Amino acid sequence: MLSVGDIEIYLLNDGTVWVDPGGSFGLVPRKLWNRYLKANDDYLVPMNLVCPLIKAGNQWIICDTGLGINKLPEKAYKIWSLERPNGSLFDGLARMGLTPEDIDVVLNTHLHADHCTGNTRFDNNGDLVASFPNATYYVHQQEVLDASNPNERTAATYLDVNFKPLIDSGHLQQLDGDRMITEGVRMVHTPGHTAGHMSVVIESQGESAIFVCDLASYAVHFTKLAWMTAYDVLPLITLESKRVWQRWAIEHEAYVIFSHDTQTPVITVRDGERAPVMDAVAVDLV
């Protein structure tokens, strides 16, 4: 658990997927990224599905919802090479003594399937319903627009079953920019990975943290501005978004939390002689 002033942050992990490093590292040569992460025998690299759970005042807030529990077809499990030795996000909630009904707010950083399939689930009648029935969901309106009009590149990850039922039920609020969610927790627009991508900033009693999600998939992506994934639809905008928030993290001595990093899910960043330096923060995943 991380403490930011009087706000608590728990890192729930929905599992680990194995993906082609060509997606994770794009144009970065193997000789460089291989210093930080090793591929397995199938030449795949691991990505966690971390979904931070925030306790702010009397509210429980969850950031992203992973791959869900009863919506993925068997083929999708194989494509993702999904491993869940400790269960899903929902098992992590249970270990915290919480149920989906206890969640007050769901923050969708963006609507790629590995971050929002858990938004909805099939009920006993086979109907799609909100996985967190008492929560208000938030996402950038540009994400909804793009996810509602996918192209040949995005159609496999923008799936309307993950957000349209929430629009129909009134659970989903669409943002047109930065928004204070509750005291100490705000969503900020960090475009690049997608046009509507958002990150989550936590601030309390002079302390700070940011969940950057796919602004930087791994910690090394955050410290090296030129490194980014092949999944980014606006890579040069990703670079500039990272520049802004890298400087913010240094100046605020903030925790930087990553969704996919299996080795250093949390770091702090400081200025170095030639480039920013990361320091790993010890934290257990729930």
C-alpha positions as CSV (number, residue, x, y, z in Angstrom):
1,M,0.0,0.0,0.0
2,L,1.2,3.5,-0.8
3,S,0.2,6.5,1.4
4,V,-0.1,10.0,-0.2
5,G,-1.0,12.2,2.7
6,D,-4.2,10.8,4.1
7,I,-5.1,8.9,0.8
8,E,-4.3,5.2,0.5
9,I,-3.5,3.5,-2.8
10,Y,-3.6,-0.3,-3.2
11,L,-2.3,-1.9,-6.4
12,L,-4.7,-4.6,-7.5
13,N,-3.4,-6.8,-10.3
14,D,-5.9,-8.4,-12.7
15,G,-3.3,-10.7,-14.0
16,T,-0.4,-10.9,-16.4
17,V,-0.5,-11.0,-20.2
18,W,2.3,-12.0,-22.6
19,V,2.7,-9.8,-25.7
20,D,5.0,-9.4,-28.7
21,P,7.8,-6.9,-27.7
22,G,7.3,-5.3,-31.1
23,G,4.1,-3.9,-29.7
24,S,5.6,-3.0,-26.3
25,F,8.7,-1.3,-27.6
26,G,8.0,-0.3,-31.1
27,L,11.1,1.2,-32.8
28,V,13.4,0.6,-29.8
29,P,16.0,-2.0,-30.8
30,R,16.1,-5.3,-29.0
31,K,19.6,-4.8,-27.8
32,L,18.4,-1.8,-25.8
33,W,15.1,-3.0,-24.4
34,N,16.6,-6.4,-23.6
35,R,18.6,-4.7,-20.8
36,Y,15.4,-4.0,-19.0
37,L,13.1,-6.9,-19.8
38,K,13.7,-10.5,-21.0
39,A,11.5,-12.3,-23.5
40,N,10.3,-15.8,-22.8
41,D,11.0,-18.9,-25.1
42,D,8.1,-17.8,-27.3
43,Y,9.7,-14.3,-27.6
44,L,6.9,-12.7,-25.6
45,V,7.3,-10.1,-22.8
46,P,5.0,-9.8,-19.7
47,M,2.7,-7.0,-18.9
48,N,0.8,-6.8,-15.6
49,L,-2.8,-5.4,-15.5
50,V,-2.5,-3.2,-12.4
51,C,-5.7,-1.4,-11.4
52,P,-5.0,1.0,-8.5
53,L,-7.6,1.1,-5.8
54,I,-7.8,4.5,-4.0
55,K,-9.3,5.2,-0.6
56,A,-9.9,8.9,-0.5
57,G,-12.1,10.1,2.4
58,N,-15.1,7.8,2.5
59,Q,-14.9,6.9,-1.2
60,W,-13.4,3.8,-2.9
61,I,-12.1,4.6,-6.4
62,I,-10.8,2.1,-8.9
63,C,-8.6,3.0,-11.9
64,D,-9.3,0.8,-14.9
65,T,-10.9,-2.7,-14.7
66,G,-8.7,-5.1,-16.5
67,L,-9.9,-8.0,-18.7
68,G,-13.0,-8.8,-16.6
69,I,-14.3,-12.1,-15.3
70,N,-16.9,-13.7,-17.6
71,K,-16.8,-11.9,-21.0
72,L,-13.6,-13.2,-22.7
73,P,-14.1,-16.0,-25.1
74,E,-11.6,-18.9,-24.8
75,K,-9.8,-17.7,-27.9
76,A,-9.1,-14.4,-26.2
77,Y,-7.5,-16.0,-23.2
78,K,-5.1,-17.8,-25.6
79,I,-4.3,-14.6,-27.6
80,W,-3.6,-12.7,-24.4
81,S,-1.7,-15.6,-22.8
82,L,-3.5,-14.4,-19.6
83,E,-2.1,-15.7,-16.3
84,R,-4.0,-15.2,-13.0
85,P,-2.2,-17.1,-10.3
86,N,-3.8,-14.8,-7.7
87,G,-7.1,-14.5,-9.4
88,S,-8.7,-11.5,-11.0
89,L,-9.2,-7.9,-10.0
90,F,-12.4,-9.0,-8.3
91,D,-10.5,-11.6,-6.2
92,G,-8.2,-8.8,-5.1
93,L,-11.2,-6.7,-4.0
94,A,-12.4,-9.7,-2.0
95,R,-9.0,-10.0,-0.3
96,M,-9.4,-6.3,0.7
97,G,-12.8,-7.2,2.2
98,L,-14.7,-5.4,-0.5
99,T,-17.4,-6.2,-3.0
100,P,-18.0,-4.6,-6.4
101,E,-21.0,-2.9,-4.7
102,D,-18.6,-1.0,-2.4
103,I,-16.9,0.9,-5.3
104,D,-18.0,4.5,-5.6
105,V,-16.1,5.6,-8.7
106,V,-14.5,3.9,-11.7
107,L,-11.9,5.9,-13.6
108,N,-11.3,4.7,-17.2
109,T,-8.0,6.0,-18.4
110,H,-9.0,4.9,-21.9
111,L,-11.1,2.2,-23.5
112,H,-8.6,-0.4,-24.8
113,A,-9.9,-3.8,-23.9
114,D,-7.1,-4.7,-21.4
115,H,-8.1,-1.7,-19.4
116,C,-11.9,-1.8,-19.4
117,T,-13.3,-5.2,-20.1
118,G,-14.1,-5.5,-16.4
119,N,-16.4,-2.4,-16.7
120,T,-19.3,-4.7,-17.5
121,R,-20.3,-8.3,-16.9
122,F,-23.0,-10.8,-17.9
123,D,-25.6,-11.3,-15.2
124,N,-27.5,-14.5,-14.6
125,N,-29.9,-13.6,-17.4
126,G,-27.1,-13.1,-19.9
127,D,-27.6,-9.3,-20.0
128,L,-24.6,-7.0,-19.9
129,V,-24.6,-4.9,-16.7
130,A,-22.3,-2.6,-14.8
131,S,-19.7,-4.7,-12.8
132,F,-19.7,-1.9,-10.2
133,P,-23.4,-1.1,-9.9
134,N,-23.2,1.7,-7.4
135,A,-20.2,3.5,-9.1
136,T,-20.1,6.5,-11.4
137,Y,-17.7,5.8,-14.3
138,Y,-15.6,8.5,-15.9
139,V,-13.8,8.6,-19.3
140,H,-12.8,11.3,-21.8
141,Q,-15.5,12.0,-24.4
142,Q,-12.9,11.6,-27.2
143,E,-12.3,8.0,-26.1
144,V,-16.1,7.3,-26.4
145,L,-16.1,8.9,-29.9
146,D,-13.1,7.0,-31.1
147,A,-14.2,3.7,-29.5
148,S,-17.7,4.1,-31.1
149,N,-16.0,4.6,-34.5
150,P,-13.1,2.1,-34.6
151,N,-11.0,1.7,-37.7
152,E,-9.1,-1.3,-39.0
153,R,-6.3,-0.8,-36.5
154,T,-8.5,-0.2,-33.4
155,A,-11.5,-2.5,-34.0
156,A,-9.9,-5.4,-32.1
157,T,-9.5,-3.4,-28.9
158,Y,-12.4,-0.9,-28.9
159,L,-15.4,-3.1,-28.1
160,D,-18.7,-1.5,-27.4
161,V,-19.7,-4.1,-24.9
162,N,-17.2,-2.5,-22.5
163,F,-18.8,1.0,-22.5
164,K,-22.1,1.2,-24.4
165,P,-24.1,-0.6,-21.7
166,L,-22.8,2.0,-19.2
167,I,-24.0,4.9,-21.4
168,D,-27.4,3.3,-21.8
169,S,-27.7,2.7,-18.0
170,G,-26.5,6.2,-17.1
171,H,-23.4,5.0,-15.2
172,L,-20.9,6.7,-17.6
173,Q,-19.9,10.3,-17.4
174,Q,-17.9,11.7,-20.4
175,L,-15.3,14.4,-19.7
176,D,-14.1,17.1,-22.0
177,G,-10.9,17.7,-20.2
178,D,-9.3,17.6,-16.7
179,R,-11.7,16.9,-13.8
180,M,-11.5,16.9,-10.1
181,I,-13.1,13.6,-9.0
182,T,-13.0,14.1,-5.3
183,E,-10.7,15.9,-2.9
184,G,-7.2,14.9,-3.7
185,V,-8.0,12.9,-6.8
186,R,-8.2,14.3,-10.3
187,M,-8.1,13.0,-13.9
188,V,-5.8,14.8,-16.3
189,H,-5.7,14.6,-20.1
190,T,-2.5,12.9,-21.3
191,P,-3.0,12.2,-25.0
192,G,-0.7,10.2,-27.2
193,H,-1.4,6.6,-26.6
194,T,-4.9,7.5,-27.6
195,A,-6.3,10.9,-28.3
196,G,-8.5,10.8,-25.2
197,H,-6.1,9.0,-22.8
198,M,-6.2,10.3,-19.2
199,S,-4.0,9.8,-16.2
200,V,-4.9,10.0,-12.5
201,V,-3.2,12.4,-10.1
202,I,-3.4,12.0,-6.3
203,E,-2.4,14.8,-4.0
204,S,-2.7,15.2,-0.3
205,Q,-0.9,17.0,2.5
206,G,2.0,18.0,0.2
207,E,2.5,14.5,-1.2
208,S,1.8,13.4,-4.8
209,A,1.4,10.4,-7.0
210,I,0.3,9.8,-10.6
211,F,-1.1,6.7,-12.3
212,V,0.2,7.2,-15.8
213,C,-1.3,4.0,-17.3
214,D,-0.4,3.8,-21.0
215,L,1.3,7.2,-21.1
216,A,4.2,4.9,-20.2
217,S,3.7,1.2,-20.2
218,Y,6.9,0.4,-18.4
219,A,9.0,2.7,-16.1
220,V,11.7,2.9,-18.7
221,H,9.2,4.4,-21.1
222,F,8.6,7.2,-18.6
223,T,12.3,8.1,-18.1
224,K,13.3,7.8,-21.7
225,L,11.1,10.2,-23.7
226,A,11.9,8.7,-27.1
227,W,10.8,5.2,-26.0
228,M,7.2,4.4,-26.6
229,T,5.0,1.5,-27.7
230,A,3.8,0.7,-31.2
231,Y,0.3,0.8,-29.8
232,D,0.4,4.6,-29.5
233,V,-1.8,6.2,-32.1
234,L,-0.1,9.7,-31.7
235,P,3.5,8.9,-30.7
236,L,4.9,12.4,-31.0
237,I,2.1,13.6,-28.8
238,T,2.9,10.8,-26.3
239,L,6.5,12.2,-26.2
240,E,5.3,15.7,-25.3
241,S,2.8,14.5,-22.8
242,K,5.6,12.5,-21.1
243,R,7.8,15.5,-21.1
244,V,5.3,17.5,-19.1
245,W,4.5,14.9,-16.6
246,Q,8.0,13.7,-16.2
247,R,9.0,17.2,-15.1
248,W,6.0,17.3,-12.8
249,A,6.9,14.0,-11.2
250,I,10.5,15.2,-10.6
251,E,9.4,18.6,-9.2
252,H,6.7,17.0,-6.9
253,E,8.9,14.0,-5.9
254,A,5.8,12.0,-6.8
255,Y,5.2,8.3,-6.9
256,V,4.7,7.2,-10.5
257,I,2.5,4.2,-10.9
258,F,2.5,2.0,-14.0
259,S,-0.2,-0.4,-15.2
260,H,2.0,-2.9,-17.1
261,D,5.5,-2.9,-15.5
262,T,6.1,-6.3,-13.9
263,Q,9.4,-5.3,-12.2
264,T,9.0,-1.7,-11.1
265,P,5.3,-0.9,-10.9
266,V,6.1,2.2,-8.8
267,I,9.1,4.6,-9.1
268,T,10.1,8.1,-8.1
269,V,12.1,10.1,-10.6
270,R,15.0,12.6,-10.1
271,D,17.3,14.6,-12.3
272,G,20.5,12.9,-13.3
273,E,23.6,14.3,-15.0
274,R,22.5,13.4,-18.5
275,A,18.9,12.0,-18.1
276,P,16.3,11.5,-15.4
277,V,17.0,8.6,-13.0
278,M,14.4,6.3,-11.6
279,D,14.3,4.8,-8.1
280,A,12.1,1.8,-7.6
281,V,9.6,1.9,-4.7
282,A,8.9,-1.3,-2.9
283,V,5.2,-2.2,-2.9
284,D,3.2,-5.4,-2.9
285,L,0.5,-6.1,-5.4
286,V,-2.8,-7.2,-3.9
